[in-house]
Amino acid sequence: MRLRPSPEHAEFGAVLHAALASPPPDPWKLLGSLGVTGLAVPFQPASAGALVVAAEELGHHAVPGPLAASIAAVPVLLSGCEDSPFAREWLPELAAGRVVATLAAPPWLPVADGADTARIVLLAGFDSIRSGRGGPSYESMDSSRRIASISPGGVVAEGPALVPVIERALNLGMLVCAAQLLGLGRAMLEMSVEHARSRTQFGGPIGRFQAVQHRLADVAVGLEFARPLLYAAAATFDSGRDVSAAKVACGEAAHRAARAALQIHGAAGYAWEHRLRPFLTKARALELSWGTPARHRARIMAELEKDL
């Protein structure tokens, strides 16, 4: 089992990192041109590793939008019912990055992100996929995310054959969300280290104090411990236990990075205009999205009990 990116995936991540260094005017157009929006079309086992690498970089640059739904979950759902007219019409557009998709799938995903602007809105049940219609949207704690409940529309596909398709789509969405959290944590650690080196107090940079060094080291350790779980889950993406373990670990690591970043940046870190703010708010929003930590821990326990 590979617990790190393959050389090809690492090179892909470096290209994406460089492309996102300056905020693009149209992120979806850029992602389409780089092939990110088509990574899961058609879905192959290697697609999960590429999605994780891409999502970590998207998180590292706090790229807005319903990324987990649009580049992972919805493409897998539509590929699983490719005989339907809806899928035949929209899957090529989605893969090319010409449209954005979002998804609600209670209880894991009770509301959809970006339903007011997405061209494709889906509602997934246990064994059915329906087109959806977003209700009134509300700003979440992350100001780049507007969330809305989804009302069911026409049936795209239904039947027992869709159960594993929907499970896989949700697992991949969770995996992409976990990778975004890891990227957000990495970015906040980098900003904190930079600030600790440049901010002077008591005659020198605050990074010379062991209390600051220990806090940063704890964040770095948490991120590095979460990474193998993420790549292990990418190799076993149909295992709910592994995916949930990765989501919990990456969420905790990002949360720890956010708390440390706030403490090290001091009062400036709370300012709405500070560059840290979108990373803080997005990390908290994504930690609770695609399943809360409590729900993922419950799934891990349920899977472990099956082995007893």
Secondary structure, DSSP 8 states (H G I E B T S, - for coil): ---S--HHHHHHHHHHHHHTSS--SSHHHHHHHTTGGGTTSS--HHHHHHHHHHHHHHHHTT--S-HHIIIIIHHHHHHTTTTSHHHHHHHHHHHTTSS-EEEEBTTTB-SEESTTT-SEEEEE-SSEEEEEEE-S-EE-SSTT-EEE-EEEEEEEEESTTHHHHHHHHHHHHHHHHHHHHHHHHHHHHHHHHHHHHH-EETTEEGGGSHHHHHHHHHHHHHHHHHHHHHHHHHHTTT-HHHHHHHHHHHHHHHHHHHHHHHHHHGGGGG-TTSTTHHHHHHHHHHHHSSS-HHHHHHHHHHHHHHT-
